[in-house]
Amino acid sequence: MRVSMSVSYGTSFAAVEGWLRTFACLLMAGWLVTLPQGAAHAQAPAKPVKLVVLGDSLSAGYGLPATAAFPVRLQKALTDKGVAVDITNAGVSGDTTSGGLGRLDWSVPDGTQGVIVELGANDALRGVDPKIPREALTEIVKRLQARGIKVLLCGMLAPPNYGKDYADKFNAIYPDLAKQFDIPLYPFFLDGVAGNTALNLPDGMHPTADGVDIVVNKILPTVETFVATLAPKN
Protein backbone atom coordinates (compact mmCIF):
# COMPACT_ATOMS: atom_id res chain seq x y z
CA MET A 1 0.00 0.00 0.00
CA ARG A 2 2.80 2.35 0.90
CA VAL A 3 4.55 1.58 -2.34
CA SER A 4 1.35 2.22 -4.27
CA MET A 5 0.89 5.60 -2.56
CA SER A 6 4.47 6.57 -3.28
CA VAL A 7 4.13 5.74 -6.94
CA SER A 8 0.78 7.50 -7.12
CA TYR A 9 2.16 10.61 -5.46
CA GLY A 10 5.21 10.69 -7.72
CA THR A 11 3.11 10.30 -10.83
CA SER A 12 0.70 13.03 -9.76
CA PHE A 13 3.51 15.42 -8.90
CA ALA A 14 5.19 14.84 -12.28
CA ALA A 15 1.91 15.45 -14.03
CA VAL A 16 1.33 18.72 -12.15
CA GLU A 17 4.90 19.82 -12.76
CA GLY A 18 4.57 19.07 -16.45
CA TRP A 19 1.28 20.98 -16.66
CA LEU A 20 2.84 23.98 -14.94
CA ARG A 21 5.75 23.98 -17.38
CA THR A 22 3.35 23.80 -20.33
CA PHE A 23 1.29 26.66 -18.90
CA ALA A 24 4.40 28.77 -18.36
CA CYS A 25 5.54 28.18 -21.93
CA LEU A 26 2.12 29.11 -23.31
CA LEU A 27 2.01 32.21 -21.13
CA MET A 28 5.45 33.30 -22.30
CA ALA A 29 4.58 32.66 -25.94
CA GLY A 30 1.43 34.75 -25.58
CA TRP A 31 3.39 37.56 -23.91
CA LEU A 32 5.91 37.63 -26.73
CA VAL A 33 3.15 37.81 -29.32
CA THR A 34 1.69 40.89 -27.62
CA LEU A 35 5.01 42.77 -27.61
CA PRO A 36 5.47 45.60 -30.14
CA GLN A 37 7.21 44.51 -33.31
CA GLY A 38 10.94 44.37 -32.76
CA ALA A 39 10.74 44.41 -28.95
CA ALA A 40 11.23 40.67 -28.63
CA HIS A 41 14.52 40.85 -30.46
CA ALA A 42 16.37 44.07 -29.64
CA GLN A 43 18.24 45.40 -32.64
CA ALA A 44 21.91 46.25 -32.31
CA PRO A 45 22.71 49.93 -32.91
CA ALA A 46 23.87 50.80 -36.41
CA LYS A 47 27.62 50.76 -36.90
CA PRO A 48 29.01 54.24 -37.60
CA VAL A 49 30.03 54.99 -41.17
CA LYS A 50 33.79 55.48 -41.34
CA LEU A 51 34.84 58.67 -43.11
CA VAL A 52 38.16 60.41 -43.67
CA VAL A 53 38.59 64.09 -44.48
CA LEU A 54 41.69 64.27 -46.67
CA GLY A 55 42.60 67.92 -46.73
CA ASP A 56 44.88 70.83 -45.95
CA SER A 57 44.84 73.51 -43.26
CA LEU A 58 41.29 74.58 -44.15
CA SER A 59 39.84 71.31 -42.91
CA ALA A 60 42.63 70.45 -40.46
CA GLY A 61 41.65 73.33 -38.17
CA TYR A 62 44.65 75.63 -38.51
CA GLY A 63 44.85 78.12 -35.65
CA LEU A 64 41.88 76.59 -33.82
CA PRO A 65 41.37 74.20 -30.89
CA ALA A 66 41.16 70.59 -32.04
CA THR A 67 37.47 70.52 -31.11
CA ALA A 68 36.73 73.33 -33.58
CA ALA A 69 38.23 71.60 -36.63
CA PHE A 70 35.95 70.86 -39.57
CA PRO A 71 35.89 67.03 -39.19
CA VAL A 72 35.00 67.29 -35.50
CA ARG A 73 32.26 69.86 -36.04
CA LEU A 74 30.90 67.89 -39.01
CA GLN A 75 30.72 64.69 -36.97
CA LYS A 76 28.84 66.50 -34.21
CA ALA A 77 26.39 68.02 -36.70
CA LEU A 78 25.69 64.60 -38.22
CA THR A 79 25.39 62.93 -34.83
CA ASP A 80 22.91 65.58 -33.71
CA LYS A 81 20.77 64.58 -36.69
CA GLY A 82 20.94 60.91 -35.78
CA VAL A 83 23.54 59.97 -38.40
CA ALA A 84 26.17 57.62 -36.96
CA VAL A 85 29.62 58.47 -38.32
CA ASP A 86 33.24 58.17 -37.29
CA ILE A 87 35.25 60.90 -39.03
CA THR A 88 39.05 60.99 -39.10
CA ASN A 89 40.83 64.30 -39.54
CA ALA A 90 43.51 63.65 -42.17
CA GLY A 91 44.20 67.31 -42.87
CA VAL A 92 47.79 68.56 -43.09
CA SER A 93 48.52 72.27 -43.07
CA GLY A 94 50.35 73.44 -46.18
CA ASP A 95 49.48 70.31 -48.13
CA THR A 96 48.97 70.49 -51.88
CA THR A 97 47.10 68.01 -54.04
CA SER A 98 50.42 66.30 -54.78
CA GLY A 99 51.15 66.09 -51.05
CA GLY A 100 47.76 64.53 -50.44
CA LEU A 101 48.44 61.97 -53.14
CA GLY A 102 51.83 61.15 -51.66
CA ARG A 103 50.35 60.25 -48.26
CA LEU A 104 47.08 58.82 -49.52
CA ASP A 105 47.67 55.18 -48.62
CA TRP A 106 48.49 55.76 -44.95
CA SER A 107 46.09 58.65 -44.49
CA VAL A 108 43.12 56.51 -45.55
CA PRO A 109 43.22 53.21 -43.63
CA ASP A 110 41.51 49.99 -44.59
CA GLY A 111 37.89 49.93 -43.53
CA THR A 112 37.25 53.50 -44.65
CA GLN A 113 33.96 53.74 -46.52
CA GLY A 114 34.09 57.30 -47.79
CA VAL A 115 36.59 60.13 -48.21
CA ILE A 116 35.85 63.85 -48.34
CA VAL A 117 38.65 65.33 -50.44
CA GLU A 118 39.44 68.97 -49.64
CA LEU A 119 42.65 69.85 -51.47
CA GLY A 120 43.84 72.45 -53.95
CA ALA A 121 43.85 75.75 -52.06
CA ASN A 122 47.63 75.74 -51.68
CA ASP A 123 48.12 74.86 -55.34
CA ALA A 124 46.02 77.89 -56.29
CA LEU A 125 47.76 80.24 -53.85
CA ARG A 126 51.14 79.25 -55.27
CA GLY A 127 50.01 79.56 -58.87
CA VAL A 128 50.81 75.92 -59.61
CA ASP A 129 50.10 74.89 -63.19
CA PRO A 130 46.48 73.59 -63.10
CA LYS A 131 47.62 70.44 -64.90
CA ILE A 132 49.43 69.32 -61.73
CA PRO A 133 46.48 69.45 -59.30
CA ARG A 134 44.24 67.97 -61.99
CA GLU A 135 46.55 64.98 -62.38
CA ALA A 136 47.00 64.56 -58.61
CA LEU A 137 43.29 64.71 -57.85
CA THR A 138 42.58 62.32 -60.71
CA GLU A 139 45.00 59.79 -59.25
CA ILE A 140 43.56 60.24 -55.75
CA VAL A 141 40.06 59.45 -56.97
CA LYS A 142 41.25 56.51 -59.04
CA ARG A 143 43.12 54.93 -56.16
CA LEU A 144 40.26 55.35 -53.72
CA GLN A 145 37.72 53.92 -56.14
CA ALA A 146 40.05 50.98 -56.82
CA ARG A 147 39.85 50.25 -53.08
CA GLY A 148 36.07 50.41 -53.13
CA ILE A 149 36.01 53.74 -51.26
CA LYS A 150 33.56 56.41 -52.34
CA VAL A 151 34.60 60.03 -52.77
CA LEU A 152 32.98 63.39 -52.11
CA LEU A 153 35.00 66.10 -53.85
CA CYS A 154 35.13 69.62 -52.43
CA GLY A 155 35.84 72.32 -54.98
CA MET A 156 38.21 75.25 -54.61
CA LEU A 157 38.38 78.54 -56.50
CA ALA A 158 41.57 80.25 -57.64
CA PRO A 159 42.33 83.74 -56.30
CA PRO A 160 41.75 86.52 -58.83
CA ASN A 161 45.34 87.80 -58.86
CA TYR A 162 46.50 85.14 -61.33
CA GLY A 163 44.08 86.30 -63.99
CA LYS A 164 41.01 84.91 -65.71
CA ASP A 165 42.80 82.35 -67.84
CA TYR A 166 44.41 80.70 -64.83
CA ALA A 167 41.19 80.83 -62.82
CA ASP A 168 39.17 79.27 -65.63
CA LYS A 169 41.59 76.37 -65.97
CA PHE A 170 41.92 75.80 -62.24
CA ASN A 171 38.26 76.16 -61.32
CA ALA A 172 37.23 73.69 -64.02
CA ILE A 173 39.22 70.87 -62.42
CA TYR A 174 36.59 69.94 -59.82
CA PRO A 175 33.40 69.84 -61.92
CA ASP A 176 35.32 68.05 -64.66
CA LEU A 177 36.50 65.30 -62.30
CA ALA A 178 33.09 64.98 -60.67
CA LYS A 179 31.57 64.35 -64.08
CA GLN A 180 34.39 62.07 -65.25
CA PHE A 181 34.24 59.78 -62.21
CA ASP A 182 30.53 60.22 -61.42
CA ILE A 183 31.20 61.41 -57.89
CA PRO A 184 29.37 64.05 -55.81
CA LEU A 185 30.78 67.59 -55.81
CA TYR A 186 30.47 70.36 -53.27
CA PRO A 187 31.36 73.31 -55.54
CA PHE A 188 33.26 75.59 -53.13
CA PHE A 189 34.46 74.49 -49.71
CA LEU A 190 34.64 78.04 -48.30
CA ASP A 191 31.21 79.10 -49.54
CA GLY A 192 29.79 81.76 -47.23
CA VAL A 193 33.12 82.32 -45.47
CA ALA A 194 35.72 83.38 -48.05
CA GLY A 195 36.32 87.12 -48.05
CA ASN A 196 34.39 87.73 -44.81
CA THR A 197 36.86 89.22 -42.32
CA ALA A 198 34.56 88.46 -39.38
CA LEU A 199 34.67 84.75 -40.20
CA ASN A 200 38.38 84.42 -40.91
CA LEU A 201 41.52 84.53 -38.80
CA PRO A 202 43.77 87.61 -39.12
CA ASP A 203 45.56 85.96 -42.08
CA GLY A 204 42.33 86.37 -44.04
CA MET A 205 42.46 82.80 -45.35
CA HIS A 206 41.57 80.38 -42.57
CA PRO A 207 38.09 80.28 -41.03
CA THR A 208 37.46 81.04 -37.39
CA ALA A 209 35.47 78.59 -35.25
CA ASP A 210 32.30 80.42 -36.30
CA GLY A 211 33.46 80.24 -39.90
CA VAL A 212 33.96 76.48 -39.61
CA ASP A 213 30.41 76.12 -38.32
CA ILE A 214 29.11 77.98 -41.36
CA VAL A 215 31.11 75.71 -43.66
CA VAL A 216 29.66 72.70 -41.84
CA ASN A 217 26.07 73.97 -42.03
CA LYS A 218 26.34 74.67 -45.73
CA ILE A 219 27.95 71.38 -46.69
CA LEU A 220 25.85 69.26 -44.31
CA PRO A 221 23.02 68.36 -46.74
CA THR A 222 25.58 67.21 -49.33
CA VAL A 223 27.41 65.10 -46.75
CA GLU A 224 24.16 63.60 -45.46
CA THR A 225 23.27 62.46 -48.96
CA PHE A 226 26.78 61.09 -49.42
CA VAL A 227 26.73 59.17 -46.12
CA ALA A 228 23.35 57.65 -46.99
CA THR A 229 25.05 55.86 -49.89
CA LEU A 230 27.61 54.38 -47.50
CA ALA A 231 25.42 53.28 -44.58
CA PRO A 232 26.15 49.62 -43.73
CA LYS A 233 23.28 47.14 -43.59
CA ASN A 234 22.57 45.54 -40.23
N, C-alpha and C positions, 0 to 999 in steps of 0.2 A: 504493500500500500504506500509506504513511504517512497519507494522507488518510483511508483506511478505518479505520485504528487510531484516529485522532483522533476520528472520528465515533462509533466503537464505544465508546471510553472515555467520551466526553461523554454518550452515551445511557445507559450503565451507571451513571455517577455520578448522573445525574438520577433514574434509577429508584431507586437506593439512597436518595438524599436524600428522594424522595417517600415511600418506604416508612417511613423514619425519622420523617418528619413525621406520617404516618398513625398510626404506633405511639405517638408522643408524645401525639397527640390522644386516642387510645383509652385510654391510661394515665391521662391527666388526667381523662377522663370517668368512668372507673372509680373514681378516687380521690374525685371529688366525690360519687359515689353512696354511697360508704361513710362520708361525713361524717355526724355527727349532724344531725338536722333543724334547720335554721336556721343551721348553722355556715357553709354556703356563702355565705349572704347575711346578713351581720351587720346586726342591727336597730339603728336609731338609738335612742338613749335617749328615753324619753317626755318630752315638753315639760312643764315645771312648770305646774300650774294657778295662774292668777293670782287672788289674793284681796286684798280690802281690808277692814281692820277700821275701820269708821266709828264712832268713839266719843268718849268724854270722857276725863277724867283716869284713870278706872279701867282703861281699856285702853291709854291713852297711856304709862303708866309714871311717873306723878307721883311725884317724890321718889326715884326709882330710877335706876341706870345704864341707859343705852339698851339694853344687852344683857339686862336683866332685864324689859323691857316685855312685856306679854302677847303681842303679835304675834310678837315674836322668839322667845319661849319656845315658843309654839304651833308655829311653823315648825320649830324644832328637834325638838320631840316628834313631829311628823308625818314629818320626814325620817328620824328614827331608826327609824320603822316602815316605811320604804321608800316613803312617799307624797311625790311630788315636788310641791312648792308654792312659790310666790313670794308672800309676804304683805307688803303695804304697811301701815304704821302710819299711819292717818289719824285718830288720836285728838287732840283738842284739849281741854286742861284748862279746866274751867269751862263747856264747851259744853252747851247744852240741846238738846232735840229740834228746836226752831226754828232754832238755830244750825247744827245738822247739815244741816238742809234747805237753809239759805241757802248753804252751801258744797258742796252735794252734787255739782254738775256738775264742779267742778275737783278735788274730793277723790277722785272715782272716775273715773279716766281710761278712755279707749277701750281695749278689749282685756281689761278686767276681766271675769272669768267669774262671780265670786261675791262677795257682800258680807256680812260679819258685822256686823250693826247692834247696837251697844251704846250706847244713849242713853236718857236719862230720869231718871237719878239726880239731876241738878241741878234738874230740874223738880220732883221730889218733895221735895227738901230745901228748896226755896223755896216750897212750897205752891202751885205754879201750878195753876190750874184744869185738871183732867184732860182737859177738852175740847181744850185747846191741844196737849198732847203727842200725844193721839190723832189729831188732824188732821195734825200735822206728820209723825208716823210713817206715817200712811196715805199721805201725798203722797210720802214717801221711797220706800216700797215700790212705789207706782204708777210713779214715774219710773224706778226701776231695772228693773222688769219691762218697761216700754215699750222699754228699751234691750236687752232680752234678757239681763239680768243676774239671776241667782238670788240669793235673800236667805235668810240664816239670822238669825232675830230672837232677841236675848237679852233676857229679861225682867228687870224691876226691881221691887222691892217698896217701897212707901211706908213712911216711918218712922212709928212708932205715935203720935207726938205730935200728929198732925193729926186723930186720931180714926178710928173705924171706917168712917164714911160715906165720908170722903175715901179711905181705904185701899182700900175695896171698889171705888170707881170707878176709882182709879188702877191698881190691880193687875189689873183686868179688861182693860185696854187690850191687853196682849200676847197672851193667849190668844184674845181676840176677833179681833185682826188676823191671827194665824196661821191661824185657821179661815176668815176671810173671803177671804184671798188664797192659801190652801192652801200655806203656807210652813212650814218646820220651825221649832220653837220650843225654845230652851233656857230653861226656866222662870225661873231666877234666877241671874244672872251671878256673884254673890258667894256662891253656895252653898258651905258648908263654911268660909267665911272671915269673913263678916259677924258682928260681935259678939265675935270671938275676939281679945283684946288681943295675944296672942303672934304673931298673923299680920297685924296691922295696924300702920301707922306711928303715932306718938304722937297724930296727929289723930283716930285711931279710925275713920277712913273709908276710907283707901287701903291696899291690901294691901302687905305687905313682899314681898321677892323670894321668900321661902318661900311666902307667901300666893298670889302669882301662879302659882307652880308647882302649888299645889293647885287653883286655878281651871282651869289648863290640863289637869291630869289628869282633872278631873271632866267638863269639856266635850269632851274629846278624842274619845270615841266618837261624839258627836253631830256633831262637825266631820268626822270620817272618813266618816261616812255621807253628809254633805252634799257633801264633795269628790268622792266616788265618782259623784255625779250630774253632776259638771262635767268629769270627766277627758276630755281630748281623745283622739280616735282617731288612731292612727298610720297 
